[in-house]
Amino acid sequence: MSQVSQNIPHTKSRQTILPIMVLYNCTLENSATYRTFVAAAKHAAFDPTLIAVYDNSPVRQLSPVEESHLVAYQHDPSNSLLAAAYNWALEIAASRGFSWLLLLDYDSSLPSTFMAALAGVAQFYDLDSSVAAIVPFATDGHIMISPKRVCFGRLAPLPSSAPELAEYEVTAIASGTALRVSWMRLAGGFSPLYPFDFIDHWLFRKLYENGKKVALSGSVIEHDLSVCDYRNKISQSRYLSILTAEAFFIMTEKRRLELPVYVIRLLLRAVKQLILYRRPKLVAITCSMAVKVAVSRM
């Protein structure tokens, strides 16, 4: 837990954080996120029923009894993905007076101290409008995947002596991130141009462009990031979806000088996919995208 959250204990006043969890073909009972959230909420003396659930599954995953125990529930069998779910929850948070919106997927594992640490940091920065996001650390197995420092043409690990309030550009996964509701509404909510993939990168880019700061809660969550394993976990269609969103983000949100660096990174990725992972079809997809990005500069 961070020094901030240790120094500022959570008070039992009105809860100011609304969690939004997005489900897909997973019941609450089988969701690691929901089970660990309930435990973390109880540890922080929070009401675990103060959570909104957006269900993108083709078949409804909650019973009427389960739904009655939530702040709100929305079943969307057409699967409008993440941006729609987050914007739905953002309006609920604003209308009910929540200050922070906590984004959760369904397959992360939260430590028992997660909500207490988040509440402490949220309370500490409550009156500092320059702080618009609070993020935990996230690991996939033994690999630290989030947050990352944004450098020219690449992402880098945070320095070992990273401050609790990042003074430089960072990006992080959406799951576990808490956002200041007032700023998100002022910013127009979540962009429909990023309905799923790269919505997190877009979000943190907008925070940085608007001069907003990101605080670190000190918590560590476990998250399964399938894109980390090209060999076993990612299908061609899934990879193409991620790559398309990535290329669109780089071409529209980054400086033009970074495009050649991105093309080089794509080519190096293709070499890795061929030699290490033996996925020639992924290599073809990656090289095709490298050509498209290169041509776009002409």
DOVEXVEX-589374 format. One record per residue (C-alpha): x, y, z; residue number from 1; residue in one letter. Coordinates in nm, 2 decimals. Layout:
! residues N
atom east->X; north->Y; up->Z; pos->NUM; code->A;
...
! end
This chain:
! residues 298
atom east->0.00; north->0.00; up->0.00; pos->1; code->M;
atom east->0.13; north->0.35; up->-0.08; pos->2; code->S;
atom east->0.23; north->0.59; up->0.18; pos->3; code->Q;
atom east->-0.06; north->0.82; up->0.09; pos->4; code->V;
atom east->-0.32; north->0.55; up->0.16; pos->5; code->S;
atom east->-0.14; north->0.45; up->0.48; pos->6; code->Q;
atom east->-0.15; north->0.81; up->0.61; pos->7; code->N;
atom east->-0.50; north->0.89; up->0.51; pos->8; code->I;
atom east->-0.74; north->0.63; up->0.66; pos->9; code->P;
atom east->-1.08; north->0.56; up->0.50; pos->10; code->H;
atom east->-1.37; north->0.72; up->0.69; pos->11; code->T;
atom east->-1.71; north->0.56; up->0.70; pos->12; code->K;
atom east->-1.88; north->0.86; up->0.54; pos->13; code->S;
atom east->-2.09; north->0.83; up->0.22; pos->14; code->R;
atom east->-1.91; north->0.63; up->-0.04; pos->15; code->Q;
atom east->-1.79; north->0.83; up->-0.33; pos->16; code->T;
atom east->-1.66; north->0.55; up->-0.56; pos->17; code->I;
atom east->-1.89; north->0.37; up->-0.80; pos->18; code->L;
atom east->-1.74; north->0.05; up->-0.95; pos->19; code->P;
atom east->-1.86; north->-0.05; up->-1.29; pos->20; code->I;
atom east->-1.79; north->-0.41; up->-1.39; pos->21; code->M;
atom east->-1.84; north->-0.53; up->-1.74; pos->22; code->V;
atom east->-1.94; north->-0.90; up->-1.79; pos->23; code->L;
atom east->-1.91; north->-1.12; up->-2.09; pos->24; code->Y;
atom east->-2.03; north->-1.48; up->-2.07; pos->25; code->N;
atom east->-1.95; north->-1.50; up->-1.71; pos->26; code->C;
atom east->-2.17; north->-1.51; up->-1.40; pos->27; code->T;
atom east->-2.10; north->-1.30; up->-1.09; pos->28; code->L;
atom east->-2.03; north->-1.62; up->-0.90; pos->29; code->E;
atom east->-1.76; north->-1.72; up->-1.16; pos->30; code->N;
atom east->-1.61; north->-1.37; up->-1.18; pos->31; code->S;
atom east->-1.27; north->-1.34; up->-1.00; pos->32; code->A;
atom east->-1.31; north->-0.96; up->-1.01; pos->33; code->T;
atom east->-1.65; north->-0.97; up->-0.84; pos->34; code->Y;
atom east->-1.55; north->-1.22; up->-0.57; pos->35; code->R;
atom east->-1.24; north->-1.03; up->-0.48; pos->36; code->T;
atom east->-1.42; north->-0.69; up->-0.50; pos->37; code->F;
atom east->-1.68; north->-0.81; up->-0.25; pos->38; code->V;
atom east->-1.40; north->-0.92; up->-0.01; pos->39; code->A;
atom east->-1.21; north->-0.59; up->-0.06; pos->40; code->A;
atom east->-1.53; north->-0.38; up->-0.01; pos->41; code->A;
atom east->-1.61; north->-0.56; up->0.31; pos->42; code->K;
atom east->-1.25; north->-0.51; up->0.43; pos->43; code->H;
atom east->-1.29; north->-0.14; up->0.37; pos->44; code->A;
atom east->-1.63; north->-0.13; up->0.54; pos->45; code->A;
atom east->-1.79; north->-0.05; up->0.21; pos->46; code->F;
atom east->-2.13; north->-0.17; up->0.09; pos->47; code->D;
atom east->-2.05; north->-0.44; up->-0.17; pos->48; code->P;
atom east->-2.39; north->-0.39; up->-0.34; pos->49; code->T;
atom east->-2.29; north->-0.04; up->-0.45; pos->50; code->L;
atom east->-2.17; north->-0.16; up->-0.79; pos->51; code->I;
atom east->-2.31; north->-0.13; up->-1.14; pos->52; code->A;
atom east->-2.29; north->-0.42; up->-1.38; pos->53; code->V;
atom east->-2.30; north->-0.40; up->-1.76; pos->54; code->Y;
atom east->-2.36; north->-0.74; up->-1.92; pos->55; code->D;
atom east->-2.24; north->-0.78; up->-2.28; pos->56; code->N;
atom east->-2.32; north->-1.15; up->-2.29; pos->57; code->S;
atom east->-2.56; north->-1.28; up->-2.56; pos->58; code->P;
atom east->-2.76; north->-1.45; up->-2.27; pos->59; code->V;
atom east->-2.83; north->-1.26; up->-1.95; pos->60; code->R;
atom east->-2.59; north->-1.37; up->-1.68; pos->61; code->Q;
atom east->-2.77; north->-1.23; up->-1.37; pos->62; code->L;
atom east->-3.09; north->-1.35; up->-1.20; pos->63; code->S;
atom east->-3.35; north->-1.09; up->-1.10; pos->64; code->P;
atom east->-3.25; north->-1.15; up->-0.74; pos->65; code->V;
atom east->-2.89; north->-1.07; up->-0.81; pos->66; code->E;
atom east->-2.99; north->-0.76; up->-1.01; pos->67; code->E;
atom east->-3.20; north->-0.63; up->-0.72; pos->68; code->S;
atom east->-2.88; north->-0.62; up->-0.51; pos->69; code->H;
atom east->-2.69; north->-0.39; up->-0.74; pos->70; code->L;
atom east->-2.69; north->-0.01; up->-0.80; pos->71; code->V;
atom east->-2.78; north->-0.07; up->-1.16; pos->72; code->A;
atom east->-2.77; north->-0.35; up->-1.42; pos->73; code->Y;
atom east->-2.78; north->-0.34; up->-1.80; pos->74; code->Q;
atom east->-2.80; north->-0.64; up->-2.03; pos->75; code->H;
atom east->-2.68; north->-0.56; up->-2.38; pos->76; code->D;
atom east->-2.70; north->-0.88; up->-2.59; pos->77; code->P;
atom east->-2.57; north->-0.69; up->-2.89; pos->78; code->S;
atom east->-2.24; north->-0.64; up->-2.71; pos->79; code->N;
atom east->-2.17; north->-0.27; up->-2.74; pos->80; code->S;
atom east->-1.83; north->-0.33; up->-2.58; pos->81; code->L;
atom east->-1.65; north->-0.11; up->-2.32; pos->82; code->L;
atom east->-1.71; north->0.25; up->-2.42; pos->83; code->A;
atom east->-2.08; north->0.21; up->-2.41; pos->84; code->A;
atom east->-2.07; north->0.04; up->-2.08; pos->85; code->A;
atom east->-1.84; north->0.30; up->-1.93; pos->86; code->Y;
atom east->-2.05; north->0.59; up->-2.06; pos->87; code->N;
atom east->-2.37; north->0.43; up->-1.92; pos->88; code->W;
atom east->-2.20; north->0.40; up->-1.58; pos->89; code->A;
atom east->-2.06; north->0.75; up->-1.60; pos->90; code->L;
atom east->-2.41; north->0.90; up->-1.62; pos->91; code->E;
atom east->-2.53; north->0.69; up->-1.33; pos->92; code->I;
atom east->-2.23; north->0.80; up->-1.12; pos->93; code->A;
atom east->-2.29; north->1.17; up->-1.20; pos->94; code->A;
atom east->-2.67; north->1.15; up->-1.14; pos->95; code->S;
atom east->-2.62; north->0.98; up->-0.80; pos->96; code->R;
atom east->-2.34; north->1.20; up->-0.68; pos->97; code->G;
atom east->-2.04; north->0.97; up->-0.69; pos->98; code->F;
atom east->-1.71; north->1.15; up->-0.73; pos->99; code->S;
atom east->-1.51; north->0.86; up->-0.88; pos->100; code->W;
atom east->-1.59; north->0.58; up->-1.13; pos->101; code->L;
atom east->-1.39; north->0.26; up->-1.09; pos->102; code->L;
atom east->-1.35; north->0.05; up->-1.40; pos->103; code->L;
atom east->-1.34; north->-0.32; up->-1.36; pos->104; code->L;
atom east->-1.34; north->-0.62; up->-1.60; pos->105; code->D;
atom east->-1.45; north->-0.96; up->-1.49; pos->106; code->Y;
atom east->-1.12; north->-1.15; up->-1.47; pos->107; code->D;
atom east->-0.89; north->-0.95; up->-1.25; pos->108; code->S;
atom east->-0.80; north->-1.04; up->-0.89; pos->109; code->S;
atom east->-0.81; north->-0.75; up->-0.64; pos->110; code->L;
atom east->-0.62; north->-0.77; up->-0.31; pos->111; code->P;
atom east->-0.83; north->-0.74; up->0.01; pos->112; code->S;
atom east->-0.69; north->-0.39; up->0.07; pos->113; code->T;
atom east->-0.77; north->-0.26; up->-0.28; pos->114; code->F;
atom east->-1.08; north->-0.06; up->-0.19; pos->115; code->M;
atom east->-0.93; north->0.08; up->0.13; pos->116; code->A;
atom east->-0.62; north->0.19; up->-0.05; pos->117; code->A;
atom east->-0.82; north->0.35; up->-0.33; pos->118; code->L;
atom east->-1.05; north->0.53; up->-0.09; pos->119; code->A;
atom east->-0.76; north->0.67; up->0.10; pos->120; code->G;
atom east->-0.59; north->0.81; up->-0.21; pos->121; code->V;
atom east->-0.93; north->0.94; up->-0.34; pos->122; code->A;
atom east->-0.99; north->1.12; up->-0.01; pos->123; code->Q;
atom east->-0.63; north->1.26; up->-0.01; pos->124; code->F;
atom east->-0.68; north->1.42; up->-0.36; pos->125; code->Y;
atom east->-1.05; north->1.49; up->-0.33; pos->126; code->D;
atom east->-1.00; north->1.87; up->-0.36; pos->127; code->L;
atom east->-0.71; north->1.86; up->-0.61; pos->128; code->D;
atom east->-0.89; north->1.87; up->-0.95; pos->129; code->S;
atom east->-0.56; north->1.82; up->-1.13; pos->130; code->S;
atom east->-0.56; north->1.46; up->-1.02; pos->131; code->V;
atom east->-0.82; north->1.29; up->-1.25; pos->132; code->A;
atom east->-0.72; north->0.92; up->-1.23; pos->133; code->A;
atom east->-0.60; north->0.67; up->-0.97; pos->134; code->I;
atom east->-0.44; north->0.35; up->-1.08; pos->135; code->V;
atom east->-0.30; north->0.03; up->-0.92; pos->136; code->P;
atom east->-0.01; north->-0.17; up->-1.04; pos->137; code->F;
atom east->-0.11; north->-0.47; up->-1.24; pos->138; code->A;
atom east->0.08; north->-0.80; up->-1.31; pos->139; code->T;
atom east->0.02; north->-1.09; up->-1.55; pos->140; code->D;
atom east->0.19; north->-1.38; up->-1.37; pos->141; code->G;
atom east->0.53; north->-1.24; up->-1.27; pos->142; code->H;
atom east->0.53; north->-0.96; up->-1.53; pos->143; code->I;
atom east->0.45; north->-0.60; up->-1.44; pos->144; code->M;
atom east->0.22; north->-0.48; up->-1.72; pos->145; code->I;
atom east->0.08; north->-0.16; up->-1.58; pos->146; code->S;
atom east->0.13; north->0.13; up->-1.54; pos->147; code->P;
atom east->0.39; north->0.22; up->-1.80; pos->148; code->K;
atom east->0.58; north->0.55; up->-1.87; pos->149; code->R;
atom east->0.51; north->0.68; up->-2.22; pos->150; code->V;
atom east->0.83; north->0.76; up->-2.40; pos->151; code->C;
atom east->0.90; north->0.86; up->-2.76; pos->152; code->F;
atom east->0.78; north->0.57; up->-2.97; pos->153; code->G;
atom east->0.77; north->0.32; up->-2.68; pos->154; code->R;
atom east->0.65; north->0.24; up->-2.34; pos->155; code->L;
atom east->0.89; north->0.19; up->-2.05; pos->156; code->A;
atom east->0.86; north->0.06; up->-1.69; pos->157; code->P;
atom east->0.82; north->0.32; up->-1.42; pos->158; code->L;
atom east->1.14; north->0.40; up->-1.23; pos->159; code->P;
atom east->1.18; north->0.21; up->-0.91; pos->160; code->S;
atom east->1.16; north->0.54; up->-0.72; pos->161; code->S;
atom east->0.83; north->0.64; up->-0.90; pos->162; code->A;
atom east->0.65; north->0.91; up->-0.71; pos->163; code->P;
atom east->0.29; north->0.85; up->-0.59; pos->164; code->E;
atom east->0.18; north->1.12; up->-0.83; pos->165; code->L;
atom east->0.31; north->1.08; up->-1.18; pos->166; code->A;
atom east->0.45; north->1.41; up->-1.32; pos->167; code->E;
atom east->0.51; north->1.26; up->-1.66; pos->168; code->Y;
atom east->0.29; north->1.08; up->-1.91; pos->169; code->E;
atom east->0.18; north->0.73; up->-1.82; pos->170; code->V;
atom east->-0.06; north->0.48; up->-1.95; pos->171; code->T;
atom east->-0.23; north->0.19; up->-1.77; pos->172; code->A;
atom east->-0.49; north->-0.08; up->-1.82; pos->173; code->I;
atom east->-0.85; north->0.02; up->-1.76; pos->174; code->A;
atom east->-0.93; north->-0.25; up->-1.51; pos->175; code->S;
atom east->-0.87; north->-0.11; up->-1.16; pos->176; code->G;
atom east->-0.85; north->0.25; up->-1.28; pos->177; code->T;
atom east->-1.06; north->0.51; up->-1.09; pos->178; code->A;
atom east->-1.16; north->0.83; up->-1.28; pos->179; code->L;
atom east->-1.28; north->1.16; up->-1.15; pos->180; code->R;
atom east->-1.64; north->1.17; up->-1.27; pos->181; code->V;
atom east->-1.66; north->1.55; up->-1.31; pos->182; code->S;
atom east->-1.36; north->1.55; up->-1.55; pos->183; code->W;
atom east->-1.47; north->1.26; up->-1.75; pos->184; code->M;
atom east->-1.81; north->1.43; up->-1.82; pos->185; code->R;
atom east->-1.64; north->1.76; up->-1.90; pos->186; code->L;
atom east->-1.42; north->1.56; up->-2.15; pos->187; code->A;
atom east->-1.73; north->1.42; up->-2.32; pos->188; code->G;
atom east->-1.71; north->1.07; up->-2.18; pos->189; code->G;
atom east->-1.54; north->0.77; up->-2.35; pos->190; code->F;
atom east->-1.48; north->0.79; up->-2.72; pos->191; code->S;
atom east->-1.69; north->0.57; up->-2.95; pos->192; code->P;
atom east->-1.38; north->0.55; up->-3.18; pos->193; code->L;
atom east->-1.23; north->0.31; up->-2.92; pos->194; code->Y;
atom east->-1.52; north->0.09; up->-2.83; pos->195; code->P;
atom east->-1.29; north->-0.18; up->-2.69; pos->196; code->F;
atom east->-0.92; north->-0.21; up->-2.78; pos->197; code->D;
atom east->-0.69; north->0.08; up->-2.69; pos->198; code->F;
atom east->-0.96; north->0.26; up->-2.50; pos->199; code->I;
atom east->-0.72; north->0.27; up->-2.20; pos->200; code->D;
atom east->-0.44; north->0.42; up->-2.41; pos->201; code->H;
atom east->-0.68; north->0.68; up->-2.55; pos->202; code->W;
atom east->-0.80; north->0.76; up->-2.20; pos->203; code->L;
atom east->-0.46; north->0.82; up->-2.05; pos->204; code->F;
atom east->-0.35; north->1.02; up->-2.36; pos->205; code->R;
atom east->-0.64; north->1.25; up->-2.31; pos->206; code->K;
atom east->-0.56; north->1.29; up->-1.94; pos->207; code->L;
atom east->-0.21; north->1.39; up->-2.03; pos->208; code->Y;
atom east->-0.31; north->1.63; up->-2.31; pos->209; code->E;
atom east->-0.55; north->1.80; up->-2.07; pos->210; code->N;
atom east->-0.28; north->1.85; up->-1.80; pos->211; code->G;
atom east->-0.44; north->1.59; up->-1.56; pos->212; code->K;
atom east->-0.23; north->1.39; up->-1.33; pos->213; code->K;
atom east->-0.24; north->1.02; up->-1.24; pos->214; code->V;
atom east->-0.20; north->0.90; up->-0.88; pos->215; code->A;
atom east->-0.07; north->0.55; up->-0.78; pos->216; code->L;
atom east->-0.28; north->0.37; up->-0.52; pos->217; code->S;
atom east->0.00; north->0.13; up->-0.44; pos->218; code->G;
atom east->-0.23; north->-0.18; up->-0.48; pos->219; code->S;
atom east->-0.13; north->-0.47; up->-0.70; pos->220; code->V;
atom east->-0.39; north->-0.65; up->-0.90; pos->221; code->I;
atom east->-0.36; north->-0.97; up->-1.10; pos->222; code->E;
atom east->-0.48; north->-0.94; up->-1.46; pos->223; code->H;
atom east->-0.47; north->-1.18; up->-1.75; pos->224; code->D;
atom east->-0.35; north->-0.99; up->-2.05; pos->225; code->L;
atom east->-0.39; north->-1.23; up->-2.34; pos->226; code->S;
atom east->-0.20; north->-1.01; up->-2.59; pos->227; code->V;
atom east->0.12; north->-1.10; up->-2.39; pos->228; code->C;
atom east->0.11; north->-1.45; up->-2.53; pos->229; code->D;
atom east->0.11; north->-1.46; up->-2.91; pos->230; code->Y;
atom east->0.18; north->-1.84; up->-2.92; pos->231; code->R;
atom east->-0.10; north->-1.98; up->-2.70; pos->232; code->N;
atom east->-0.37; north->-1.72; up->-2.63; pos->233; code->K;
atom east->-0.43; north->-1.49; up->-2.92; pos->234; code->I;
atom east->-0.63; north->-1.57; up->-3.23; pos->235; code->S;
atom east->-0.56; north->-1.41; up->-3.57; pos->236; code->Q;
atom east->-0.89; north->-1.22; up->-3.56; pos->237; code->S;
atom east->-0.83; north->-1.09; up->-3.20; pos->238; code->R;
atom east->-0.47; north->-0.99; up->-3.29; pos->239; code->Y;
atom east->-0.60; north->-0.80; up->-3.60; pos->240; code->L;
atom east->-0.85; north->-0.62; up->-3.39; pos->241; code->S;
atom east->-0.59; north->-0.51; up->-3.14; pos->242; code->I;
atom east->-0.34; north->-0.41; up->-3.41; pos->243; code->L;
atom east->-0.60; north->-0.21; up->-3.60; pos->244; code->T;
atom east->-0.69; north->-0.01; up->-3.29; pos->245; code->A;
atom east->-0.32; north->0.03; up->-3.21; pos->246; code->E;
atom east->-0.23; north->0.17; up->-3.55; pos->247; code->A;
atom east->-0.53; north->0.40; up->-3.55; pos->248; code->F;
atom east->-0.42; north->0.53; up->-3.21; pos->249; code->F;
atom east->-0.06; north->0.59; up->-3.32; pos->250; code->I;
atom east->-0.17; north->0.76; up->-3.64; pos->251; code->M;
atom east->-0.43; north->0.99; up->-3.49; pos->252; code->T;
atom east->-0.31; north->1.06; up->-3.13; pos->253; code->E;
atom east->0.07; north->1.06; up->-3.16; pos->254; code->K;
atom east->0.31; north->1.30; up->-3.32; pos->255; code->R;
atom east->0.40; north->1.23; up->-3.69; pos->256; code->R;
atom east->0.76; north->1.19; up->-3.60; pos->257; code->L;
atom east->0.67; north->0.87; up->-3.41; pos->258; code->E;
atom east->0.53; north->0.70; up->-3.71; pos->259; code->L;
atom east->0.86; north->0.57; up->-3.85; pos->260; code->P;
atom east->0.95; north->0.44; up->-3.50; pos->261; code->V;
atom east->0.62; north->0.26; up->-3.49; pos->262; code->Y;
atom east->0.68; north->0.10; up->-3.84; pos->263; code->V;
atom east->1.02; north->-0.02; up->-3.72; pos->264; code->I;
atom east->0.86; north->-0.17; up->-3.40; pos->265; code->R;
atom east->0.61; north->-0.35; up->-3.62; pos->266; code->L;
atom east->0.88; north->-0.51; up->-3.83; pos->267; code->L;
atom east->1.07; north->-0.61; up->-3.52; pos->268; code->L;
atom east->0.75; north->-0.76; up->-3.38; pos->269; code->R;
atom east->0.70; north->-0.96; up->-3.70; pos->270; code->A;
atom east->1.05; north->-1.10; up->-3.67; pos->271; code->V;
atom east->0.97; north->-1.21; up->-3.31; pos->272; code->K;
atom east->0.64; north->-1.36; up->-3.42; pos->273; code->Q;
atom east->0.82; north->-1.56; up->-3.68; pos->274; code->L;
atom east->1.13; north->-1.68; up->-3.49; pos->275; code->I;
atom east->1.00; north->-1.71; up->-3.14; pos->276; code->L;
atom east->0.64; north->-1.79; up->-3.18; pos->277; code->Y;
atom east->0.63; north->-1.95; up->-3.52; pos->278; code->R;
atom east->0.31; north->-1.77; up->-3.62; pos->279; code->R;
atom east->0.36; north->-1.68; up->-3.99; pos->280; code->P;
atom east->-0.01; north->-1.56; up->-4.03; pos->281; code->K;
atom east->0.05; north->-1.31; up->-3.75; pos->282; code->L;
atom east->0.37; north->-1.20; up->-3.93; pos->283; code->V;
atom east->0.17; north->-1.14; up->-4.25; pos->284; code->A;
atom east->-0.09; north->-0.93; up->-4.06; pos->285; code->I;
atom east->0.18; north->-0.73; up->-3.88; pos->286; code->T;
atom east->0.38; north->-0.66; up->-4.20; pos->287; code->C;
atom east->0.07; north->-0.56; up->-4.39; pos->288; code->S;
atom east->-0.01; north->-0.30; up->-4.12; pos->289; code->M;
atom east->0.35; north->-0.18; up->-4.13; pos->290; code->A;
atom east->0.31; north->-0.11; up->-4.50; pos->291; code->V;
atom east->-0.02; north->0.07; up->-4.45; pos->292; code->K;
atom east->0.13; north->0.30; up->-4.18; pos->293; code->V;
atom east->0.44; north->0.37; up->-4.39; pos->294; code->A;
atom east->0.22; north->0.46; up->-4.69; pos->295; code->V;
atom east->0.01; north->0.69; up->-4.48; pos->296; code->S;
atom east->0.31; north->0.91; up->-4.42; pos->297; code->R;
atom east->0.35; north->0.98; up->-4.79; pos->298; code->M;
! end
